[in-house]
Amino acid sequence: MNLNSFSLKETLRIGKKIAEFARKGDVFCLSGELGAGKTLLAKGIAWGLGINKDAVISPTFVILRQYSGRLPLYHFDLYRLNNPGEILDLGYEEFFFGDGLTIVEWPDRLKWLLPEDCLNIRLSIRGENKRAFSIQAKGKRSKLLLRSLHENLGN
């Protein structure tokens, strides 16, 4: 599924809509170049879970930030991951296979550790505030989620 956003507010709204269909155990992998809007989309997802979107910041320097909402939100940013042991030490299974929603920015840095069933969202810069989203599903649950998103957001 492909989407376009023409403003920061629209990117937030897309994230909020994605969160409406999120269930415990979902994993969303956000990829794209620096400045593509991964953290902004994560803010929108948090907003959709009832979390103050302004409280959500990039976890770049700590790898993981946790938030409480309709579902617990586990927000990973693997950009500065130097050693896979760092994430193993966190007990990643609790987050990837637990009771909340997990967002992973820069998932390519740890592909081998991610669950098979995840929603992959690639963001691309198309202008100052314009972004293109390519959303793909891997697995039964994420395919159901993608179908719901297509029915509600698809163009």
N, CA, C and O atoms as a GROMACS GRO file, in nm:
protein
  620
    1MET      N    1   0.085  -0.117   0.000
    1MET     CA    2   0.000   0.000   0.000
    1MET      C    3   0.090   0.123   0.000
    1MET      O    4   0.190   0.128   0.071
    2ASN      N    5   0.052   0.222  -0.079
    2ASN     CA    6   0.128   0.346  -0.086
    2ASN      C    7   0.039   0.463  -0.044
    2ASN      O    8  -0.078   0.470  -0.081
    3LEU      N    9   0.097   0.554   0.032
    3LEU     CA   10   0.028   0.675   0.078
    3LEU      C   11   0.121   0.793   0.059
    3LEU      O   12   0.243   0.778   0.050
    4ASN      N   13   0.061   0.911   0.055
    4ASN     CA   14   0.138   1.035   0.053
    4ASN      C   15   0.088   1.126   0.163
    4ASN      O   16  -0.031   1.130   0.194
    5SER      N   17   0.180   1.198   0.222
    5SER     CA   18   0.148   1.302   0.320
    5SER      C   19   0.205   1.432   0.267
    5SER      O   20   0.318   1.438   0.218
    6PHE      N   21   0.126   1.538   0.278
    6PHE     CA   22   0.168   1.667   0.225
    6PHE      C   23   0.199   1.768   0.335
    6PHE      O   24   0.227   1.884   0.306
    7SER      N   25   0.194   1.723   0.463
    7SER     CA   26   0.224   1.814   0.573
    7SER      C   27   0.262   1.734   0.697
    7SER      O   28   0.238   1.613   0.704
    8LEU      N   29   0.321   1.802   0.793
    8LEU     CA   30   0.354   1.738   0.920
    8LEU      C   31   0.228   1.690   0.990
    8LEU      O   32   0.225   1.579   1.045
    9LYS      N   33   0.123   1.772   0.988
    9LYS     CA   34  -0.003   1.735   1.053
    9LYS      C   35  -0.063   1.610   0.989
    9LYS      O   36  -0.117   1.524   1.059
   10GLU      N   37  -0.053   1.600   0.859
   10GLU     CA   38  -0.108   1.483   0.790
   10GLU      C   39  -0.030   1.357   0.828
   10GLU      O   40  -0.089   1.250   0.843
   11THR      N   41   0.101   1.368   0.841
   11THR     CA   42   0.181   1.253   0.884
   11THR      C   43   0.140   1.209   1.024
   11THR      O   44   0.129   1.090   1.051
   12LEU      N   45   0.117   1.305   1.114
   12LEU     CA   46   0.068   1.272   1.248
   12LEU      C   47  -0.067   1.201   1.240
   12LEU      O   48  -0.089   1.102   1.310
   13ARG      N   49  -0.157   1.251   1.156
   13ARG     CA   50  -0.291   1.190   1.142
   13ARG      C   51  -0.283   1.048   1.086
   13ARG      O   52  -0.359   0.960   1.127
   14ILE      N   53  -0.191   1.025   0.993
   14ILE     CA   54  -0.173   0.890   0.940
   14ILE      C   55  -0.127   0.797   1.052
   14ILE      O   56  -0.178   0.685   1.065
   15GLY      N   57  -0.033   0.842   1.133
   15GLY     CA   58   0.012   0.762   1.248
   15GLY      C   59  -0.101   0.733   1.343
   15GLY      O   60  -0.115   0.621   1.393
   16LYS      N   61  -0.182   0.834   1.370
   16LYS     CA   62  -0.296   0.816   1.461
   16LYS      C   63  -0.392   0.711   1.406
   16LYS      O   64  -0.442   0.628   1.481
   17LYS      N   65  -0.418   0.715   1.277
   17LYS     CA   66  -0.509   0.619   1.215
   17LYS      C   67  -0.450   0.478   1.221
   17LYS      O   68  -0.522   0.382   1.248
   18ILE      N   69  -0.321   0.466   1.197
   18ILE     CA   70  -0.256   0.334   1.207
   18ILE      C   71  -0.275   0.277   1.347
   18ILE      O   72  -0.302   0.157   1.362
   19ALA      N   73  -0.261   0.361   1.449
   19ALA     CA   74  -0.274   0.315   1.588
   19ALA      C   75  -0.414   0.265   1.620
   19ALA      O   76  -0.430   0.178   1.705
   20GLU      N   77  -0.515   0.318   1.553
   20GLU     CA   78  -0.652   0.274   1.579
   20GLU      C   79  -0.669   0.125   1.556
   20GLU      O   80  -0.755   0.062   1.618
   21PHE      N   81  -0.589   0.068   1.468
   21PHE     CA   82  -0.602  -0.074   1.434
   21PHE      C   83  -0.497  -0.160   1.502
   21PHE      O   84  -0.494  -0.282   1.482
   22ALA      N   85  -0.412  -0.100   1.583
   22ALA     CA   86  -0.304  -0.173   1.650
   22ALA      C   87  -0.359  -0.262   1.760
   22ALA      O   88  -0.456  -0.228   1.828
   23ARG      N   89  -0.295  -0.376   1.776
   23ARG     CA   90  -0.329  -0.471   1.881
   23ARG      C   91  -0.201  -0.511   1.955
   23ARG      O   92  -0.091  -0.490   1.905
   24LYS      N   93  -0.218  -0.567   2.073
   24LYS     CA   94  -0.100  -0.609   2.149
   24LYS      C   95  -0.020  -0.710   2.068
   24LYS      O   96  -0.075  -0.798   2.001
   25GLY      N   97   0.110  -0.694   2.076
   25GLY     CA   98   0.201  -0.782   2.003
   25GLY      C   99   0.238  -0.732   1.864
   25GLY      O  100   0.325  -0.791   1.800
   26ASP      N  101   0.174  -0.626   1.816
   26ASP     CA  102   0.208  -0.573   1.684
   26ASP      C  103   0.347  -0.510   1.686
   26ASP      O  104   0.388  -0.450   1.786
   27VAL      N  105   0.418  -0.526   1.576
   27VAL     CA  106   0.550  -0.465   1.559
   27VAL      C  107   0.548  -0.386   1.429
   27VAL      O  108   0.520  -0.441   1.323
   28PHE      N  109   0.579  -0.256   1.439
   28PHE     CA  110   0.586  -0.167   1.323
   28PHE      C  111   0.732  -0.130   1.302
   28PHE      O  112   0.795  -0.073   1.390
   29CYS      N  113   0.784  -0.161   1.184
   29CYS     CA  114   0.922  -0.128   1.150
   29CYS      C  115   0.922  -0.006   1.059
   29CYS      O  116   0.868  -0.010   0.949
   30LEU      N  117   0.984   0.102   1.105
   30LEU     CA  118   0.987   0.228   1.031
   30LEU      C  119   1.126   0.248   0.973
   30LEU      O  120   1.224   0.254   1.046
   31SER      N  121   1.133   0.259   0.842
   31SER     CA  122   1.262   0.281   0.779
   31SER      C  123   1.255   0.400   0.684
   31SER      O  124   1.147   0.443   0.644
   32GLY      N  125   1.371   0.452   0.651
   32GLY     CA  126   1.383   0.569   0.565
   32GLY      C  127   1.505   0.648   0.606
   32GLY      O  128   1.561   0.627   0.714
   33GLU      N  129   1.545   0.738   0.519
   33GLU     CA  130   1.665   0.816   0.548
   33GLU      C  131   1.644   0.911   0.666
   33GLU      O  132   1.531   0.930   0.711
   34LEU      N  133   1.753   0.968   0.716
   34LEU     CA  134   1.743   1.068   0.823
   34LEU      C  135   1.651   1.180   0.778
   34LEU      O  136   1.663   1.230   0.666
   35GLY      N  137   1.560   1.221   0.865
   35GLY     CA  138   1.469   1.330   0.833
   35GLY      C  139   1.346   1.290   0.754
   35GLY      O  140   1.269   1.377   0.713
   36ALA      N  141   1.327   1.160   0.731
   36ALA     CA  142   1.213   1.115   0.651
   36ALA      C  143   1.081   1.123   0.728
   36ALA      O  144   0.974   1.124   0.667
   37GLY      N  145   1.087   1.130   0.861
   37GLY     CA  146   0.965   1.143   0.939
   37GLY      C  147   0.930   1.022   1.023
   37GLY      O  148   0.815   1.007   1.066
   38LYS      N  149   1.027   0.936   1.047
   38LYS     CA  150   1.000   0.815   1.126
   38LYS      C  151   0.952   0.850   1.267
   38LYS      O  152   0.853   0.795   1.315
   39THR      N  153   1.023   0.940   1.333
   39THR     CA  154   0.983   0.977   1.469
   39THR      C  155   0.852   1.053   1.469
   39THR      O  156   0.772   1.038   1.561
   40LEU      N  157   0.827   1.135   1.368
   40LEU     CA  158   0.699   1.206   1.359
   40LEU      C  159   0.584   1.106   1.343
   40LEU      O  160   0.480   1.122   1.406
   41LEU      N  161   0.603   1.005   1.260
   41LEU     CA  162   0.500   0.902   1.246
   41LEU      C  163   0.480   0.828   1.378
   41LEU      O  164   0.367   0.798   1.416
   42ALA      N  165   0.590   0.800   1.449
   42ALA     CA  166   0.581   0.736   1.580
   42ALA      C  167   0.501   0.822   1.677
   42ALA      O  168   0.424   0.770   1.758
   43LYS      N  169   0.518   0.954   1.671
   43LYS     CA  170   0.440   1.046   1.755
   43LYS      C  171   0.291   1.032   1.723
   43LYS      O  172   0.208   1.031   1.814
   44GLY      N  173   0.258   1.022   1.595
   44GLY     CA  174   0.119   1.006   1.555
   44GLY      C  175   0.061   0.874   1.605
   44GLY      O  176  -0.054   0.870   1.650
   45ILE      N  177   0.140   0.768   1.598
   45ILE     CA  178   0.095   0.639   1.649
   45ILE      C  179   0.071   0.648   1.799
   45ILE      O  180  -0.030   0.598   1.849
   46ALA      N  181   0.163   0.712   1.871
   46ALA     CA  182   0.146   0.731   2.015
   46ALA      C  183   0.018   0.808   2.044
   46ALA      O  184  -0.058   0.772   2.134
   47TRP      N  185  -0.004   0.914   1.969
   47TRP     CA  186  -0.125   0.996   1.984
   47TRP      C  187  -0.250   0.908   1.969
   47TRP      O  188  -0.345   0.923   2.045
   48GLY      N  189  -0.248   0.819   1.872
   48GLY     CA  190  -0.361   0.728   1.851
   48GLY      C  191  -0.380   0.628   1.963
   48GLY      O  192  -0.488   0.570   1.977
   49LEU      N  193  -0.277   0.608   2.043
   49LEU     CA  194  -0.286   0.520   2.160
   49LEU      C  195  -0.323   0.596   2.286
   49LEU      O  196  -0.328   0.538   2.395
   50GLY      N  197  -0.348   0.727   2.273
   50GLY     CA  198  -0.383   0.807   2.389
   50GLY      C  199  -0.264   0.861   2.466
   50GLY      O  200  -0.277   0.900   2.582
   51ILE      N  201  -0.149   0.862   2.403
   51ILE     CA  202  -0.025   0.912   2.464
   51ILE      C  203  -0.002   1.054   2.412
   51ILE      O  204  -0.023   1.081   2.294
   52ASN      N  205   0.041   1.142   2.500
   52ASN     CA  206   0.073   1.279   2.458
   52ASN      C  207   0.183   1.274   2.352
   52ASN      O  208   0.296   1.236   2.381
   53LYS      N  209   0.148   1.312   2.230
   53LYS     CA  210   0.245   1.302   2.119
   53LYS      C  211   0.369   1.386   2.143
   53LYS      O  212   0.476   1.354   2.092
   54ASP      N  213   0.355   1.495   2.220
   54ASP     CA  214   0.470   1.581   2.247
   54ASP      C  215   0.570   1.518   2.344
   54ASP      O  216   0.684   1.563   2.353
   55ALA      N  217   0.526   1.415   2.416
   55ALA     CA  218   0.616   1.345   2.507
   55ALA      C  219   0.707   1.248   2.433
   55ALA      O  220   0.809   1.204   2.486
   56VAL      N  221   0.670   1.214   2.310
   56VAL     CA  222   0.746   1.116   2.233
   56VAL      C  223   0.863   1.184   2.165
   56VAL      O  224   0.847   1.276   2.084
   57ILE      N  225   0.982   1.138   2.199
   57ILE     CA  226   1.103   1.190   2.136
   57ILE      C  227   1.183   1.072   2.084
   57ILE      O  228   1.161   0.957   2.123
   58SER      N  229   1.274   1.100   1.995
   58SER     CA  230   1.357   0.994   1.940
   58SER      C  231   1.438   0.930   2.052
   58SER      O  232   1.504   0.999   2.130
   59PRO      N  233   1.433   0.798   2.060
   59PRO     CA  234   1.511   0.730   2.164
   59PRO      C  235   1.656   0.704   2.122
   59PRO      O  236   1.722   0.618   2.179
   60THR      N  237   1.705   0.777   2.023
   60THR     CA  238   1.835   0.751   1.963
   60THR      C  239   1.946   0.726   2.065
   60THR      O  240   2.026   0.635   2.046
   61PHE      N  241   1.952   0.803   2.170
   61PHE     CA  242   2.065   0.791   2.261
   61PHE      C  243   2.043   0.688   2.372
   61PHE      O  244   2.135   0.661   2.450
   62VAL      N  245   1.923   0.630   2.379
   62VAL     CA  246   1.898   0.529   2.482
   62VAL      C  247   1.843   0.400   2.423
   62VAL      O  248   1.813   0.307   2.499
   63ILE      N  249   1.828   0.390   2.294
   63ILE     CA  250   1.777   0.275   2.219
   63ILE      C  251   1.628   0.252   2.240
   63ILE      O  252   1.558   0.221   2.143
   64LEU      N  253   1.576   0.266   2.362
   64LEU     CA  254   1.436   0.234   2.389
   64LEU      C  255   1.373   0.338   2.481
   64LEU      O  256   1.432   0.380   2.580
   65ARG      N  257   1.252   0.377   2.445
   65ARG     CA  258   1.167   0.457   2.534
   65ARG      C  259   1.034   0.386   2.545
   65ARG      O  260   0.985   0.328   2.448
   66GLN      N  261   0.974   0.393   2.665
   66GLN     CA  262   0.846   0.327   2.689
   66GLN      C  263   0.742   0.430   2.729
   66GLN      O  264   0.773   0.527   2.800
   67TYR      N  265   0.619   0.408   2.683
   67TYR     CA  266   0.508   0.499   2.712
   67TYR      C  267   0.385   0.417   2.747
   67TYR      O  268   0.370   0.303   2.701
   68SER      N  269   0.297   0.475   2.829
   68SER     CA  270   0.173   0.408   2.867
   68SER      C  271   0.056   0.471   2.796
   68SER      O  272   0.040   0.593   2.797
   69GLY      N  273  -0.027   0.388   2.734
   69GLY     CA  274  -0.146   0.434   2.665
   69GLY      C  275  -0.246   0.319   2.658
   69GLY      O  276  -0.242   0.228   2.742
   70ARG      N  277  -0.335   0.322   2.560
   70ARG     CA  278  -0.430   0.212   2.541
   70ARG      C  279  -0.355   0.079   2.536
   70ARG      O  280  -0.402  -0.022   2.588
   71LEU      N  281  -0.241   0.081   2.474
   71LEU     CA  282  -0.145  -0.029   2.476
   71LEU      C  283  -0.012   0.029   2.522
   71LEU      O  284   0.017   0.145   2.492
   72PRO      N  285   0.070  -0.048   2.593
   72PRO     CA  286   0.205   0.001   2.618
   72PRO      C  287   0.275   0.021   2.484
   72PRO      O  288   0.257  -0.059   2.392
   73LEU      N  289   0.353   0.127   2.473
   73LEU     CA  290   0.427   0.154   2.351
   73LEU      C  291   0.576   0.143   2.380
   73LEU      O  292   0.628   0.209   2.470
   74TYR      N  293   0.644   0.059   2.302
   74TYR     CA  294   0.788   0.040   2.312
   74TYR      C  295   0.849   0.096   2.184
   74TYR      O  296   0.827   0.042   2.075
   75HIS      N  297   0.926   0.202   2.198
   75HIS     CA  298   0.979   0.274   2.082
   75HIS      C  299   1.131   0.256   2.077
   75HIS      O  300   1.204   0.314   2.157
   76PHE      N  301   1.176   0.175   1.984
   76PHE     CA  302   1.318   0.149   1.964
   76PHE      C  303   1.372   0.235   1.851
   76PHE      O  304   1.304   0.256   1.751
   77ASP      N  305   1.493   0.284   1.867
   77ASP     CA  306   1.565   0.351   1.759
   77ASP      C  307   1.703   0.286   1.754
   77ASP      O  308   1.784   0.303   1.845
   78LEU      N  309   1.728   0.213   1.647
   78LEU     CA  310   1.852   0.135   1.638
   78LEU      C  311   1.962   0.206   1.558
   78LEU      O  312   2.063   0.145   1.525
   79TYR      N  313   1.942   0.334   1.529
   79TYR     CA  314   2.038   0.408   1.447
   79TYR      C  315   2.179   0.401   1.503
   79TYR      O  316   2.275   0.380   1.428
   80ARG      N  317   2.194   0.418   1.632
   80ARG     CA  318   2.327   0.421   1.694
   80ARG      C  319   2.365   0.287   1.758
   80ARG      O  320   2.458   0.281   1.838
   81LEU      N  321   2.294   0.183   1.724
   81LEU     CA  322   2.325   0.052   1.780
   81LEU      C  323   2.464   0.008   1.733
   81LEU      O  324   2.487  -0.008   1.613
   82ASN      N  325   2.554  -0.009   1.827
   82ASN     CA  326   2.691  -0.048   1.793
   82ASN      C  327   2.711  -0.198   1.802
   82ASN      O  328   2.791  -0.257   1.728
   83ASN      N  329   2.638  -0.259   1.893
   83ASN     CA  330   2.659  -0.399   1.922
   83ASN      C  331   2.523  -0.464   1.945
   83ASN      O  332   2.447  -0.417   2.030
   84PRO      N  333   2.490  -0.569   1.873
   84PRO     CA  334   2.360  -0.636   1.894
   84PRO      C  335   2.338  -0.679   2.038
   84PRO      O  336   2.224  -0.695   2.082
   85GLY      N  337   2.447  -0.697   2.112
   85GLY     CA  338   2.435  -0.735   2.252
   85GLY      C  339   2.358  -0.632   2.334
   85GLY      O  340   2.296  -0.665   2.434
   86GLU      N  341   2.363  -0.505   2.290
   86GLU     CA  342   2.292  -0.399   2.361
   86GLU      C  343   2.142  -0.429   2.367
   86GLU      O  344   2.079  -0.409   2.471
   87ILE      N  345   2.086  -0.476   2.258
   87ILE     CA  346   1.943  -0.502   2.255
   87ILE      C  347   1.912  -0.636   2.320
   87ILE      O  348   1.805  -0.654   2.378
   88LEU      N  349   2.004  -0.730   2.309
   88LEU     CA  350   1.984  -0.859   2.375
   88LEU      C  351   1.980  -0.839   2.526
   88LEU      O  352   1.902  -0.904   2.596
   89ASP      N  353   2.063  -0.748   2.577
   89ASP     CA  354   2.066  -0.720   2.720
   89ASP      C  355   1.937  -0.657   2.771
   89ASP      O  356   1.905  -0.668   2.889
   90LEU      N  357   1.863  -0.592   2.682
   90LEU     CA  358   1.736  -0.529   2.721
   90LEU      C  359   1.624  -0.632   2.741
   90LEU      O  360   1.520  -0.600   2.797
   91GLY      N  361   1.646  -0.754   2.695
   91GLY     CA  362   1.539  -0.853   2.700
   91GLY      C  363   1.434  -0.824   2.594
   91GLY      O  364   1.315  -0.816   2.623
   92TYR      N  365   1.480  -0.809   2.471
   92TYR     CA  366   1.394  -0.766   2.361
   92TYR      C  367   1.268  -0.850   2.345
   92TYR      O  368   1.166  -0.799   2.298
   93GLU      N  369   1.272  -0.979   2.382
   93GLU     CA  370   1.155  -1.066   2.364
   93GLU      C  371   1.033  -1.010   2.436
   93GLU      O  372   0.921  -1.020   2.387
   94GLU      N  373   1.057  -0.952   2.552
   94GLU     CA  374   0.947  -0.894   2.631
   94GLU      C  375   0.875  -0.786   2.552
   94GLU      O  376   0.754  -0.767   2.568
   95PHE      N  377   0.947  -0.714   2.469
   95PHE     CA  378   0.889  -0.604   2.392
   95PHE      C  379   0.834  -0.652   2.258
   95PHE      O  380   0.722  -0.616   2.221
   96PHE      N  381   0.911  -0.732   2.186
   96PHE     CA  382   0.869  -0.776   2.053
   96PHE      C  383   0.755  -0.877   2.059
   96PHE      O  384   0.677  -0.888   1.964
   97PHE      N  385   0.744  -0.950   2.167
   97PHE     CA  386   0.642  -1.055   2.176
   97PHE      C  387   0.554  -1.037   2.299
   97PHE      O  388   0.498  -1.134   2.350
   98GLY      N  389   0.541  -0.913   2.347
   98GLY     CA  390   0.471  -0.887   2.472
   98GLY      C  391   0.332  -0.831   2.456
   98GLY      O  392   0.262  -0.859   2.358
   99ASP      N  393   0.294  -0.751   2.554
   99ASP     CA  394   0.156  -0.702   2.564
   99ASP      C  395   0.135  -0.566   2.502
   99ASP      O  396   0.026  -0.509   2.512
  100GLY      N  397   0.236  -0.513   2.437
  100GLY     CA  398   0.223  -0.378   2.383
  100GLY      C  399   0.244  -0.372   2.233
  100GLY      O  400   0.247  -0.474   2.164
  101LEU      N  401   0.259  -0.251   2.186
  101LEU     CA  402   0.291  -0.222   2.046
  101LEU      C  403   0.437  -0.180   2.042
  101LEU      O  404   0.481  -0.097   2.121
  102THR      N  405   0.512  -0.238   1.951
  102THR     CA  406   0.653  -0.205   1.938
  102THR      C  407   0.678  -0.133   1.806
  102THR      O  408   0.637  -0.180   1.700
  103ILE      N  409   0.745  -0.020   1.814
  103ILE     CA  410   0.790   0.054   1.696
  103ILE      C  411   0.941   0.043   1.692
  103ILE      O  412   1.009   0.067   1.792
  104VAL      N  413   0.994   0.007   1.575
  104VAL     CA  414   1.139  -0.004   1.558
  104VAL      C  415   1.182   0.087   1.444
  104VAL      O  416   1.146   0.065   1.329
  105GLU      N  417   1.259   0.190   1.477
  105GLU     CA  418   1.320   0.274   1.374
  105GLU      C  419   1.456   0.214   1.338
  105GLU      O  420   1.527   0.164   1.426
  106TRP      N  421   1.490   0.219   1.212
  106TRP     CA  422   1.614   0.162   1.159
  106TRP      C  423   1.617   0.010   1.179
  106TRP      O  424   1.716  -0.043   1.230
  107PRO      N  425   1.512  -0.062   1.141
  107PRO     CA  426   1.505  -0.206   1.166
  107PRO      C  427   1.611  -0.287   1.090
  107PRO      O  428   1.643  -0.399   1.129
  108ASP      N  429   1.665  -0.231   0.982
  108ASP     CA  430   1.766  -0.305   0.904
  108ASP      C  431   1.890  -0.337   0.986
  108ASP      O  432   1.966  -0.428   0.951
  109ARG      N  433   1.911  -0.265   1.093
  109ARG     CA  434   2.030  -0.289   1.176
  109ARG      C  435   2.018  -0.416   1.260
  109ARG      O  436   2.116  -0.462   1.319
  110LEU      N  437   1.897  -0.472   1.264
  110LEU     CA  438   1.876  -0.590   1.348
  110LEU      C  439   1.772  -0.683   1.285
  110LEU      O  440   1.693  -0.746   1.356
  111LYS      N  441   1.771  -0.691   1.152
  111LYS     CA  442   1.671  -0.769   1.080
  111LYS      C  443   1.654  -0.910   1.135
  111LYS      O  444   1.542  -0.959   1.149
  112TRP      N  445   1.763  -0.974   1.164
  112TRP     CA  446   1.761  -1.114   1.206
  112TRP      C  447   1.689  -1.137   1.338
  112TRP      O  448   1.653  -1.250   1.371
  113LEU      N  449   1.667  -1.030   1.414
  113LEU     CA  450   1.606  -1.043   1.545
  113LEU      C  451   1.457  -1.008   1.545
  113LEU      O  452   1.386  -1.038   1.641
  114LEU      N  453   1.410  -0.945   1.439
  114LEU     CA  454   1.272  -0.899   1.434
  114LEU      C  455   1.176  -1.015   1.414
  114LEU      O  456   1.210  -1.115   1.350
  115PRO      N  457   1.055  -1.003   1.468
  115PRO     CA  458   0.955  -1.108   1.445
  115PRO      C  459   0.922  -1.118   1.296
  115PRO      O  460   0.932  -1.019   1.223
  116GLU      N  461   0.882  -1.236   1.252
  116GLU     CA  462   0.844  -1.252   1.112
  116GLU      C  463   0.720  -1.173   1.079
  116GLU      O  464   0.708  -1.118   0.969
  117ASP      N  465   0.627  -1.166   1.172
  117ASP     CA  466   0.500  -1.096   1.148
  117ASP      C  467   0.514  -0.951   1.193
  117ASP      O  468   0.503  -0.920   1.312
  118CYS      N  469   0.539  -0.863   1.097
  118CYS     CA  470   0.552  -0.722   1.130
  118CYS      C  471   0.504  -0.637   1.013
  118CYS      O  472   0.499  -0.682   0.899
  119LEU      N  473   0.470  -0.513   1.044
  119LEU     CA  474   0.428  -0.417   0.943
  119LEU      C  475   0.548  -0.329   0.910
  119LEU      O  476   0.601  -0.261   0.998
  120ASN      N  477   0.588  -0.330   0.784
  120ASN     CA  478   0.704  -0.251   0.741
  120ASN      C  479   0.656  -0.123   0.676
  120ASN      O  480   0.580  -0.127   0.578
  121ILE      N  481   0.699  -0.009   0.729
  121ILE     CA  482   0.660   0.121   0.676
  121ILE      C  483   0.787   0.195   0.634
  121ILE      O  484   0.870   0.230   0.718
  122ARG      N  485   0.800   0.217   0.503
  122ARG     CA  486   0.916   0.289   0.451
  122ARG      C  487   0.872   0.430   0.416
  122ARG      O  488   0.778   0.449   0.339
  123LEU      N  489   0.942   0.529   0.473
  123LEU     CA  490   0.912   0.669   0.447
  123LEU      C  491   1.018   0.726   0.354
  123LEU      O  492   1.137   0.700   0.369
  124SER      N  493   0.974   0.805   0.257
  124SER     CA  494   1.065   0.870   0.162
  124SER      C  495   1.034   1.018   0.155
  124SER      O  496   0.917   1.058   0.156
  125ILE      N  497   1.137   1.098   0.148
  125ILE     CA  498   1.122   1.243   0.136
  125ILE      C  499   1.088   1.276  -0.009
  125ILE      O  500   1.159   1.235  -0.101
  126ARG      N  501   0.980   1.353  -0.029
  126ARG     CA  502   0.938   1.394  -0.163
  126ARG      C  503   0.931   1.546  -0.178
  126ARG      O  504   0.896   1.598  -0.284
  127GLY      N  505   0.964   1.616  -0.072
  127GLY     CA  506   0.962   1.762  -0.070
  127GLY      C  507   0.980   1.808   0.072
  127GLY      O  508   1.002   1.727   0.162
  128GLU      N  509   0.972   1.940   0.095
  128GLU     CA  510   0.998   1.993   0.229
  128GLU      C  511   0.915   1.922   0.335
  128GLU      O  512   0.969   1.878   0.436
  129ASN      N  513   0.785   1.911   0.315
  129ASN     CA  514   0.698   1.842   0.410
  129ASN      C  515   0.624   1.725   0.348
  129ASN      O  516   0.541   1.662   0.414
  130LYS      N  517   0.651   1.695   0.223
  130LYS     CA  518   0.583   1.584   0.156
  130LYS      C  519   0.660   1.455   0.179
  130LYS      O  520   0.782   1.449   0.165
  131ARG      N  521   0.586   1.351   0.216
  131ARG     CA  522   0.644   1.220   0.241
  131ARG      C  523   0.562   1.114   0.169
  131ARG      O  524   0.440   1.125   0.158
  132ALA      N  525   0.632   1.013   0.120
  132ALA     CA  526   0.567   0.897   0.060
  132ALA      C  527   0.586   0.780   0.156
  132ALA      O  528   0.693   0.760   0.212
  133PHE      N  529   0.479   0.703   0.174
  133PHE     CA  530   0.481   0.587   0.262
  133PHE      C  531   0.459   0.462   0.176
  133PHE      O  532   0.367   0.458   0.094
  134SER      N  533   0.541   0.363   0.194
  134SER     CA  534   0.520   0.232   0.135
  134SER      C  535   0.501   0.136   0.252
  134SER      O  536   0.592   0.116   0.332
  135ILE      N  537   0.382   0.077   0.260
  135ILE     CA  538   0.350  -0.009   0.374
  135ILE      C  539   0.332  -0.152   0.324
  135ILE      O  540   0.254  -0.179   0.233
  136GLN      N  541   0.408  -0.243   0.385
  136GLN     CA  542   0.402  -0.384   0.347
  136GLN      C  543   0.387  -0.469   0.471
  136GLN      O  544   0.435  -0.434   0.579
  137ALA      N  545   0.318  -0.580   0.454
  137ALA     CA  546   0.292  -0.671   0.565
  137ALA      C  547   0.369  -0.800   0.547
  137ALA      O  548   0.383  -0.852   0.436
  138LYS      N  549   0.418  -0.850   0.659
  138LYS     CA  550   0.482  -0.982   0.662
  138LYS      C  551   0.414  -1.060   0.773
  138LYS      O  552   0.438  -1.034   0.891
  139GLY      N  553   0.331  -1.155   0.738
  139GLY     CA  554   0.266  -1.238   0.838
  139GLY      C  555   0.116  -1.216   0.844
  139GLY      O  556   0.064  -1.117   0.793
  140LYS      N  557   0.050  -1.310   0.907
  140LYS     CA  558  -0.097  -1.313   0.911
  140LYS      C  559  -0.156  -1.189   0.978
  140LYS      O  560  -0.244  -1.124   0.920
  141ARG      N  561  -0.110  -1.156   1.098
  141ARG     CA  562  -0.166  -1.042   1.171
  141ARG      C  563  -0.141  -0.912   1.096
  141ARG      O  564  -0.232  -0.830   1.082
  142SER      N  565  -0.020  -0.891   1.050
  142SER     CA  566   0.011  -0.765   0.983
  142SER      C  567  -0.064  -0.753   0.850
  142SER      O  568  -0.094  -0.641   0.807
  143LYS      N  569  -0.094  -0.864   0.784
  143LYS     CA  570  -0.174  -0.859   0.661
  143LYS      C  571  -0.317  -0.815   0.691
  143LYS      O  572  -0.376  -0.740   0.614
  144LEU      N  573  -0.372  -0.862   0.803
  144LEU     CA  574  -0.505  -0.816   0.845
  144LEU      C  575  -0.503  -0.666   0.874
  144LEU      O  576  -0.593  -0.592   0.836
  145LEU      N  577  -0.399  -0.624   0.943
  145LEU     CA  578  -0.383  -0.482   0.975
  145LEU      C  579  -0.370  -0.399   0.847
  145LEU      O  580  -0.432  -0.293   0.835
  146LEU      N  581  -0.292  -0.446   0.753
  146LEU     CA  582  -0.274  -0.374   0.627
  146LEU      C  583  -0.407  -0.364   0.551
  146LEU      O  584  -0.437  -0.260   0.492
  147ARG      N  585  -0.485  -0.469   0.553
  147ARG     CA  586  -0.616  -0.465   0.488
  147ARG      C  587  -0.705  -0.358   0.552
  147ARG      O  588  -0.771  -0.282   0.481
  148SER      N  589  -0.706  -0.351   0.684
  148SER     CA  590  -0.785  -0.248   0.754
  148SER      C  591  -0.735  -0.109   0.719
  148SER      O  592  -0.815  -0.018   0.698
  149LEU      N  593  -0.604  -0.092   0.714
  149LEU     CA  594  -0.548   0.038   0.678
  149LEU      C  595  -0.585   0.076   0.535
  149LEU      O  596  -0.619   0.191   0.508
  150HIS      N  597  -0.579  -0.019   0.446
  150HIS     CA  598  -0.613   0.008   0.306
  150HIS      C  599  -0.758   0.052   0.294
  150HIS      O  600  -0.789   0.143   0.217
  151GLU      N  601  -0.847  -0.012   0.369
  151GLU     CA  602  -0.989   0.024   0.366
  151GLU      C  603  -1.015   0.163   0.422
  151GLU      O  604  -1.110   0.229   0.382
  152ASN      N  605  -0.930   0.208   0.514
  152ASN     CA  606  -0.952   0.336   0.581
  152ASN      C  607  -0.861   0.449   0.536
  152ASN      O  608  -0.895   0.566   0.553
  153LEU      N  609  -0.747   0.415   0.479
  153LEU     CA  610  -0.651   0.518   0.438
  153LEU      C  611  -0.615   0.511   0.291
  153LEU      O  612  -0.566   0.608   0.233
  154GLY      N  613  -0.639   0.397   0.229
  154GLY     CA  614  -0.590   0.370   0.094
  154GLY      C  615  -0.633   0.475  -0.007
  154GLY      O  616  -0.740   0.535   0.002
  155ASN      N  617  -0.545   0.494  -0.103
  155ASN     CA  618  -0.578   0.586  -0.212
  155ASN      C  619  -0.549   0.521  -0.345
  155ASN      O  620  -0.571   0.583  -0.449
   0.00000   0.00000   0.00000
